[in-house]
Amino acid sequence: MEKRLDFLLYGKYALFTDPVTKIGGEKCSYHLPTYEALKGVARSIYWKPTFIWVIERVRVLKPIKTQSKNIKTLKYNSGNSDLSIYNYLWDVAYQVQARMEWNPQRPDLAHDRIKAKHFSMAQRSLEKGGRQDVFLGTRECQGYVEPCTYGEGQGYYDNIPELAFGLMFRNFSYPSETGGDDFCSHFWYPVMKNGEVIFTPPDSSIRTKFIRKMKPYYPQLAIEGDRGLAACYSCEEDCKLYQPSLGETTL
């Protein structure tokens, strides 16, 4: 699928963190958006289980600035609250380029692999600001998207040849997309060249950490007569997952 979706992503605050710090305590944002966060934004614009979003590159348009905030959070296993300091990115804007790839783990949706249809729907959804709420790393950081032409306009770091950011979290690999039973996280060493970060395909330079075993779940729609029922792989029983009026699963 050669067509690319270019979009402008911006917001007042952003918090792109290591998943380890998601469980609580004080949080500090990476200086760059992670691959997983940008993939989540693309899914908020438009997504179907027929395809997988692949983020190719991102441009940093504004200077990297941070701002600390005092956040009152709840303690785990306790009704008490605690005071934490979160370090946010402030006033961010990015140009993102993404493409669609068919999900090989969903052969039951092969009939839906229509490039022109999905790309057109993605473009219309982008013009409306996305189908779901857009977040810049976390829910409290509201983001906004709109169409753009990737590479146009002046970026703050366009004249800086190279800028390294050290080890960063990159993305998760989900069994529903890889076909295996391993749920893993991936880390890499991003380098921004002239204001642009290119997400190269996974290779030996990307470090992988196994998290746990996970069985993928693929609901297989099997309409039986006029009952509008579906059978799923997990229980092999008829489940009310299909609604003829909607034409898709309601999981």
URZI-V745847 format. One line per field, one symbol per residue. psi: psi as a letter, one per 40 degrees, with the letter a starting at -180 (. if undefined). A space follows every 10 residues. Layout:
psi->???
This chain:
psi->heiihhihhi idiighihdd edeaaiihii eiiidddddd dddddhiied ihhhhdihhh diihiihiih hhihiifiei iihihhhiih gihihhhiii hhheegdeed eeghdddddd dddddddeei dihhigdide ghiiiiiihh eiihidedeh dhhieahihc iihhdeddea ehhiiiiigi hhhfehhhgi ihaeehhhhh diihhihhhh hghhbedfii hiddefihig ehhdddeiif .
